[in-house]
Amino acid sequence: VTVDWLLDLDSYKKKEEIAKIIEQETVLFNQGNTEERLKLLENAIKKYPNNWDIKDHLMNVYFTIAFDENSDKQKIEEYDQKTIKTALNILDKCVIDYIRYNAMHLLVLTYTARKELDKAKAIVEKLPNMTITRDFLWPQVVTGEERIKATQNIFFTLVEMFCLKLKATYGRAEVGKRDLVLLKYEELLKTIYENGDYGFLHLRLSRIYYLCAIDQAEIQDKYKTTDYLSKVLEQLKIFLNLYNKKEEIKHTSFLVDRLVDDPSGWQFDENPNSFPKEVLGWFNKNSFDFIRDDENFKNLIKELEQM
């Protein structure tokens, strides 16, 4: 055989091995196994130091560790620096657009967390505005069923963005009335998902109800606080049931009826079945001491302990 043939065979084997590494890392990601992801990718980058896919995934792991609430200051600083170094290397040498955009995204978040706003602004200024994106423009270049689906994907993206930005601004409202602002997310869900087919978004709604409960706990409204906490648990149970079934969710609401939500593809930094323990930690915060002896609250605690 020719040398060229041997080189092509070697290149094919490398691509195949890298694809398996990325696939394995995705499985670990879905399991919330950050430590194993880190080991896998750091070993892989030693073998393939110039592979941008591996570097991109490794950068995501560095970022995850830096933003983990369980990381101490020294660990945060270490992985902040690793995230920044990897992202800057990507921007300097990588020509793959989606990897470059991800590097810019993580740089903005990392610089912002570090209060290095000038550096964050310098990155943001290089980005296009909201309407010049793949998701927003894709419906313009396709037709028929594909166009309907592309448009519906925008509705899902808007719901996700609305949740993120709502949580960033609701704190301007008066204490005791912040729940009314937060419930606008519930209103939006009911508008777009009129049949209640929220899928993954049950988890988002659970978090929103928790913030509502915190707000009402501030003014010690016993009834509303307990009611919101019960809704936290209700939405969490629905979400975990969907996640553990691993069955595709076919949306039926008009604005999203071409979309399918696949729980097997939901991605987390930790195993979702550990969420009840996390929520139990929320419920045990001092904010809720004033309802600690309430029977309804005690029953919620028992339910969480048994999940």
C-alpha positions, 0 to 999 in steps of 0.5 A: 500500500502507499504511504498516503493510504497508511496516513489516511488510515491513521487519520481515520483511526484518530478521528474514530478514537476522538469520536469515542472519547467525546461520546464517553464524555457526553455519557459522563456529563449526563451522569453528572460525573465531573471528576471522570470527565476531567480525567478522561479529557485531560488524558485525551488532550495529552494524546491529541494536544491540537484537537479542538473538539477535545479542547472545547469539551475540556474548557467546559469542564474547567468552567463547570468546576470553577462555577461549582458552589462546592469549589473553594476559592483556591479551586475556583481561581485555578479553574478560572485560569484554566478556562481563560487560558484554554478559551484564549488559545481557542480564539487565537488559533481555532477557526471552527466557529461554534468552538470560538463562540463557546470560548467567547461565551465562557470568557464573558461569564468567567470575566464577569464572575471575576469582576473583570468587566472591561475584559468581558465587554471587549468580548461581547462587543465582538458578538452580533446582536440577538437577531443575527443568530442561527436560531433566529435566521434559520426559519428564513432559509428553510420551508414547509415542516422544517420552517415550522419546527425552526420557528418553534425552536425560537419559542423554546429559546425565548422561554429559556432566555426569559427565565434567565433574565427574569432571575437577574431582574426580579430583585428590584421589586419590593420584598413580599411582591417579588413572587408576582414578578417571578410568576410571570415565568409561569404565565409565559409557560402557560401561554406557550405550553397551554397543554401543560406539556412543559417537559424539561421546563418543569425543573425551571418552574420548580426553581422559580417557585422556590424563589417565590417561597424565599420572597414570602418567607421574608415577610413570614407569610405562612400560607404562601410560603408553604404553598410555593414550597409544595409547588417546588416539590410537585414540579420536581416530582414531575420532572424526575418522573419524566427524566427516569422514564426516558421516554420522548415527550411529544409536545401538543401545544400549538406553538411547539407541537412539532418539537420533541423533548427527549429526557435521555438527552437532558444534560446536567453537572450532577445526577438529577436523582440527587436533586431531592437532597439539594432541595431538602437542603433548601428547605432546611435553611433558616429562612423557613424556621418560622414554619418549621412546626407546621404540619404541611411543611413537615410532610414536605420534608418527609416526602423529600427524605423518602425520594 
